[in-house]
Amino acid sequence: MDYIDFEHSKNEEQKTDLKEIASKTWVYTKKTIKWASVSLVGLAVISFLILFSLKWVNPSFTAFTLQEDWEEIGVERYSLKERWVEYEDIPQNIKWAVVASEDQKFWEHPGIDLVAIAEAYQEMEKGERVRGASTITQQVAKNLFLSSDKNFVRKGVEAGLALTIDALWGKERVLEIYLNIAEFGPGVYGIGKASDHFFDKEAEFLKDDESARMAAVLPNPKRMRVEPASPYVKERKDWILKNMMNLSGIAYYNYPEPEVVQDSVQSDSSFTFDAPFINRIQISQVGLSLSGISSDRTENPDSSATDSVKNREFRF
């Protein structure tokens, strides 16, 4: 009998101990969840403040440059601010070149291109080589804050950051930061440094061909060279120049003074538009000829510079 009472008492003590352990575990878990939630909220607030401040404050470094500094020895170190080029001082041709090269829907999407993502996913499902679906804004988000790891978690965070960045900063600021943090060669970051390094000139004096060459190496600046350019880079440069024409009408922004362009036949079908690099140019739907470039482009009339002007809002 005493033995049974002893066993019963022992079992009761074990149950009590288990209850205490469970209770303490639950209290600890609740505290952990609470502090984790507070930490996440705090991190979100800090991240938002950093993102918001970057609308006006130029970054001195990025997550990508820090990673490069850690991995590579003997590469020149400098602050991105040292060679920063403000948006209004960035030439139009390099703006059009990177948009033509990297993200032709840059001015239209909210930071991510859902159509490109869907197409890339379909290619992956078919086992085909997946095209790049990252927008300029996503590249800014990745270079500024994230690692280069290729996984769905990183891509998800990148997409969220891109949407926030696009909404907070606006397109012009996104493009300014992109052009000042992009790598154009090993250890060569930003157009200020790149234009001096490759062409011995300030960024504002870049020619169309030079801008297109710089944009041509952006997919892989460690393997492709701006100068001397390989046959592949030259071919890609020509493709970019063609798309710059289709997107913007490259002839127009080469004119330093406003021009008035009229056809020889009077027509009521003319229209006007405003842009920072052109003031109220009047263009007719027929007979446009500017600096030897005609709207009547026989090689690809559907994608002529004139059609681009008529169908696109100029926002640079």
Contacts in CASP RR format, 6 or more apart in sequence:
PFRMAT RR
TARGET T0000
AUTHOR 0000-0000-0000
METHOD contacts of the structure
MODEL  1
MDYIDFEHSKNEEQKTDLKEIASKTWVYTKKTIKWASVSLVGLAVISFLI
LFSLKWVNPSFTAFTLQEDWEEIGVERYSLKERWVEYEDIPQNIKWAVVA
SEDQKFWEHPGIDLVAIAEAYQEMEKGERVRGASTITQQVAKNLFLSSDK
NFVRKGVEAGLALTIDALWGKERVLEIYLNIAEFGPGVYGIGKASDHFFD
KEAEFLKDDESARMAAVLPNPKRMRVEPASPYVKERKDWILKNMMNLSGI
AYYNYPEPEVVQDSVQSDSSFTFDAPFINRIQISQVGLSLSGISSDRTEN
PDSSATDSVKNREFRF
48 164 0 8 1.000
51 161 0 8 1.000
51 164 0 8 1.000
51 165 0 8 1.000
51 168 0 8 1.000
52 168 0 8 1.000
54 144 0 8 1.000
54 169 0 8 1.000
54 177 0 8 1.000
55 168 0 8 1.000
55 169 0 8 1.000
55 173 0 8 1.000
58 80 0 8 1.000
58 81 0 8 1.000
58 84 0 8 1.000
58 177 0 8 1.000
58 180 0 8 1.000
59 80 0 8 1.000
59 81 0 8 1.000
59 144 0 8 1.000
59 177 0 8 1.000
59 181 0 8 1.000
60 79 0 8 1.000
60 80 0 8 1.000
60 81 0 8 1.000
61 79 0 8 1.000
61 80 0 8 1.000
62 80 0 8 1.000
62 143 0 8 1.000
62 144 0 8 1.000
62 145 0 8 1.000
62 181 0 8 1.000
63 143 0 8 1.000
63 144 0 8 1.000
63 145 0 8 1.000
63 146 0 8 1.000
63 147 0 8 1.000
64 142 0 8 1.000
64 143 0 8 1.000
64 144 0 8 1.000
64 148 0 8 1.000
64 181 0 8 1.000
64 183 0 8 1.000
65 80 0 8 1.000
65 181 0 8 1.000
65 189 0 8 1.000
67 147 0 8 1.000
67 148 0 8 1.000
68 75 0 8 1.000
68 187 0 8 1.000
69 75 0 8 1.000
69 77 0 8 1.000
72 187 0 8 1.000
75 186 0 8 1.000
75 187 0 8 1.000
76 187 0 8 1.000
78 193 0 8 1.000
80 180 0 8 1.000
80 181 0 8 1.000
80 189 0 8 1.000
80 190 0 8 1.000
83 180 0 8 1.000
83 190 0 8 1.000
83 192 0 8 1.000
83 193 0 8 1.000
83 196 0 8 1.000
84 180 0 8 1.000
84 192 0 8 1.000
85 176 0 8 1.000
85 179 0 8 1.000
85 180 0 8 1.000
85 190 0 8 1.000
85 191 0 8 1.000
85 192 0 8 1.000
85 203 0 8 1.000
85 204 0 8 1.000
86 176 0 8 1.000
87 172 0 8 1.000
87 173 0 8 1.000
87 175 0 8 1.000
87 176 0 8 1.000
89 203 0 8 1.000
89 204 0 8 1.000
90 175 0 8 1.000
90 176 0 8 1.000
90 179 0 8 1.000
90 191 0 8 1.000
90 203 0 8 1.000
90 204 0 8 1.000
91 203 0 8 1.000
91 204 0 8 1.000
91 205 0 8 1.000
91 206 0 8 1.000
91 211 0 8 1.000
92 248 0 8 1.000
92 253 0 8 1.000
92 277 0 8 1.000
92 316 0 8 1.000
93 206 0 8 1.000
93 207 0 8 1.000
93 208 0 8 1.000
93 211 0 8 1.000
93 212 0 8 1.000
93 244 0 8 1.000
93 250 0 8 1.000
93 253 0 8 1.000
94 179 0 8 1.000
94 191 0 8 1.000
94 203 0 8 1.000
94 206 0 8 1.000
94 211 0 8 1.000
94 214 0 8 1.000
94 215 0 8 1.000
95 175 0 8 1.000
95 179 0 8 1.000
95 316 0 8 1.000
96 211 0 8 1.000
96 244 0 8 1.000
96 247 0 8 1.000
96 248 0 8 1.000
96 250 0 8 1.000
96 253 0 8 1.000
96 316 0 8 1.000
97 208 0 8 1.000
97 211 0 8 1.000
97 212 0 8 1.000
97 214 0 8 1.000
97 215 0 8 1.000
97 240 0 8 1.000
97 244 0 8 1.000
98 136 0 8 1.000
98 175 0 8 1.000
98 178 0 8 1.000
98 179 0 8 1.000
98 182 0 8 1.000
98 215 0 8 1.000
98 218 0 8 1.000
99 106 0 8 1.000
99 107 0 8 1.000
99 136 0 8 1.000
99 175 0 8 1.000
99 247 0 8 1.000
100 215 0 8 1.000
100 240 0 8 1.000
100 243 0 8 1.000
100 244 0 8 1.000
100 246 0 8 1.000
100 247 0 8 1.000
101 212 0 8 1.000
101 215 0 8 1.000
101 216 0 8 1.000
101 218 0 8 1.000
101 236 0 8 1.000
101 240 0 8 1.000
101 243 0 8 1.000
102 135 0 8 1.000
102 136 0 8 1.000
102 139 0 8 1.000
102 215 0 8 1.000
102 218 0 8 1.000
103 113 0 8 1.000
103 135 0 8 1.000
103 136 0 8 1.000
103 137 0 8 1.000
104 243 0 8 1.000
104 247 0 8 1.000
105 113 0 8 1.000
105 115 0 8 1.000
105 116 0 8 1.000
105 135 0 8 1.000
106 135 0 8 1.000
106 136 0 8 1.000
106 137 0 8 1.000
106 171 0 8 1.000
106 175 0 8 1.000
107 171 0 8 1.000
107 313 0 8 1.000
107 315 0 8 1.000
109 135 0 8 1.000
110 163 0 8 1.000
110 166 0 8 1.000
110 167 0 8 1.000
111 135 0 8 1.000
111 137 0 8 1.000
111 138 0 8 1.000
111 162 0 8 1.000
111 163 0 8 1.000
111 165 0 8 1.000
111 166 0 8 1.000
112 135 0 8 1.000
112 137 0 8 1.000
112 138 0 8 1.000
112 159 0 8 1.000
112 160 0 8 1.000
112 162 0 8 1.000
112 163 0 8 1.000
113 133 0 8 1.000
113 135 0 8 1.000
116 131 0 8 1.000
116 132 0 8 1.000
116 133 0 8 1.000
116 135 0 8 1.000
117 133 0 8 1.000
119 131 0 8 1.000
119 133 0 8 1.000
120 130 0 8 1.000
120 131 0 8 1.000
120 132 0 8 1.000
120 133 0 8 1.000
123 129 0 8 1.000
123 130 0 8 1.000
123 131 0 8 1.000
124 130 0 8 1.000
134 142 0 8 1.000
134 158 0 8 1.000
135 162 0 8 1.000
136 174 0 8 1.000
136 175 0 8 1.000
136 178 0 8 1.000
137 162 0 8 1.000
137 165 0 8 1.000
137 166 0 8 1.000
137 174 0 8 1.000
138 158 0 8 1.000
138 159 0 8 1.000
138 161 0 8 1.000
138 162 0 8 1.000
139 178 0 8 1.000
139 182 0 8 1.000
140 162 0 8 1.000
140 165 0 8 1.000
140 174 0 8 1.000
140 177 0 8 1.000
140 178 0 8 1.000
140 181 0 8 1.000
141 158 0 8 1.000
141 160 0 8 1.000
141 161 0 8 1.000
141 162 0 8 1.000
141 165 0 8 1.000
142 148 0 8 1.000
142 154 0 8 1.000
142 158 0 8 1.000
143 181 0 8 1.000
143 182 0 8 1.000
144 177 0 8 1.000
144 181 0 8 1.000
145 161 0 8 1.000
146 154 0 8 1.000
146 157 0 8 1.000
146 158 0 8 1.000
146 161 0 8 1.000
147 154 0 8 1.000
165 174 0 8 1.000
166 174 0 8 1.000
169 177 0 8 1.000
171 315 0 8 1.000
172 315 0 8 1.000
179 190 0 8 1.000
179 191 0 8 1.000
180 189 0 8 1.000
180 190 0 8 1.000
180 191 0 8 1.000
180 192 0 8 1.000
181 189 0 8 1.000
181 190 0 8 1.000
182 189 0 8 1.000
182 190 0 8 1.000
182 191 0 8 1.000
182 218 0 8 1.000
183 189 0 8 1.000
183 190 0 8 1.000
183 221 0 8 1.000
183 222 0 8 1.000
184 190 0 8 1.000
184 191 0 8 1.000
184 193 0 8 1.000
184 194 0 8 1.000
184 197 0 8 1.000
184 198 0 8 1.000
184 214 0 8 1.000
184 217 0 8 1.000
184 218 0 8 1.000
184 221 0 8 1.000
184 226 0 8 1.000
185 194 0 8 1.000
185 217 0 8 1.000
185 221 0 8 1.000
185 222 0 8 1.000
185 225 0 8 1.000
185 226 0 8 1.000
186 221 0 8 1.000
186 222 0 8 1.000
188 194 0 8 1.000
188 197 0 8 1.000
188 198 0 8 1.000
188 221 0 8 1.000
191 203 0 8 1.000
191 206 0 8 1.000
191 214 0 8 1.000
192 202 0 8 1.000
192 203 0 8 1.000
194 203 0 8 1.000
194 214 0 8 1.000
194 226 0 8 1.000
195 201 0 8 1.000
195 202 0 8 1.000
195 203 0 8 1.000
195 205 0 8 1.000
195 206 0 8 1.000
195 210 0 8 1.000
195 214 0 8 1.000
196 202 0 8 1.000
198 210 0 8 1.000
198 214 0 8 1.000
198 226 0 8 1.000
198 227 0 8 1.000
199 206 0 8 1.000
199 210 0 8 1.000
199 227 0 8 1.000
206 214 0 8 1.000
208 241 0 8 1.000
208 244 0 8 1.000
208 250 0 8 1.000
208 254 0 8 1.000
209 237 0 8 1.000
209 241 0 8 1.000
212 237 0 8 1.000
212 238 0 8 1.000
212 240 0 8 1.000
212 241 0 8 1.000
212 244 0 8 1.000
213 226 0 8 1.000
213 227 0 8 1.000
213 229 0 8 1.000
213 233 0 8 1.000
213 234 0 8 1.000
213 237 0 8 1.000
214 226 0 8 1.000
215 237 0 8 1.000
215 240 0 8 1.000
216 224 0 8 1.000
216 226 0 8 1.000
216 229 0 8 1.000
216 233 0 8 1.000
216 236 0 8 1.000
216 237 0 8 1.000
216 240 0 8 1.000
217 224 0 8 1.000
217 225 0 8 1.000
217 226 0 8 1.000
217 233 0 8 1.000
224 230 0 8 1.000
224 232 0 8 1.000
224 233 0 8 1.000
225 233 0 8 1.000
226 233 0 8 1.000
229 237 0 8 1.000
241 250 0 8 1.000
244 250 0 8 1.000
245 251 0 8 1.000
245 305 0 8 1.000
245 308 0 8 1.000
246 300 0 8 1.000
246 303 0 8 1.000
246 304 0 8 1.000
246 305 0 8 1.000
246 308 0 8 1.000
247 308 0 8 1.000
247 312 0 8 1.000
248 305 0 8 1.000
248 308 0 8 1.000
248 312 0 8 1.000
248 314 0 8 1.000
248 316 0 8 1.000
249 305 0 8 1.000
249 308 0 8 1.000
249 309 0 8 1.000
250 305 0 8 1.000
251 290 0 8 1.000
251 291 0 8 1.000
251 292 0 8 1.000
251 293 0 8 1.000
251 305 0 8 1.000
252 277 0 8 1.000
252 278 0 8 1.000
252 281 0 8 1.000
252 290 0 8 1.000
252 305 0 8 1.000
252 309 0 8 1.000
253 277 0 8 1.000
253 278 0 8 1.000
254 291 0 8 1.000
255 278 0 8 1.000
255 291 0 8 1.000
258 278 0 8 1.000
258 279 0 8 1.000
258 280 0 8 1.000
258 281 0 8 1.000
259 278 0 8 1.000
259 281 0 8 1.000
259 290 0 8 1.000
260 281 0 8 1.000
260 282 0 8 1.000
261 281 0 8 1.000
261 282 0 8 1.000
261 283 0 8 1.000
261 284 0 8 1.000
261 288 0 8 1.000
261 289 0 8 1.000
261 290 0 8 1.000
262 270 0 8 1.000
262 282 0 8 1.000
262 284 0 8 1.000
263 284 0 8 1.000
263 286 0 8 1.000
263 287 0 8 1.000
263 288 0 8 1.000
264 287 0 8 1.000
265 284 0 8 1.000
265 286 0 8 1.000
265 287 0 8 1.000
267 284 0 8 1.000
267 285 0 8 1.000
267 286 0 8 1.000
269 284 0 8 1.000
269 285 0 8 1.000
269 286 0 8 1.000
270 282 0 8 1.000
270 283 0 8 1.000
270 284 0 8 1.000
270 285 0 8 1.000
271 282 0 8 1.000
271 283 0 8 1.000
271 310 0 8 1.000
272 280 0 8 1.000
272 281 0 8 1.000
272 282 0 8 1.000
272 283 0 8 1.000
273 280 0 8 1.000
273 281 0 8 1.000
273 283 0 8 1.000
273 309 0 8 1.000
273 313 0 8 1.000
273 314 0 8 1.000
274 280 0 8 1.000
274 314 0 8 1.000
275 314 0 8 1.000
275 315 0 8 1.000
275 316 0 8 1.000
276 316 0 8 1.000
277 316 0 8 1.000
278 314 0 8 1.000
283 306 0 8 1.000
283 309 0 8 1.000
283 310 0 8 1.000
285 306 0 8 1.000
285 310 0 8 1.000
286 295 0 8 1.000
287 294 0 8 1.000
287 295 0 8 1.000
287 296 0 8 1.000
288 294 0 8 1.000
288 295 0 8 1.000
288 306 0 8 1.000
289 295 0 8 1.000
293 305 0 8 1.000
295 304 0 8 1.000
295 305 0 8 1.000
295 306 0 8 1.000
295 307 0 8 1.000
296 304 0 8 1.000
297 304 0 8 1.000
297 305 0 8 1.000
301 307 0 8 1.000
END
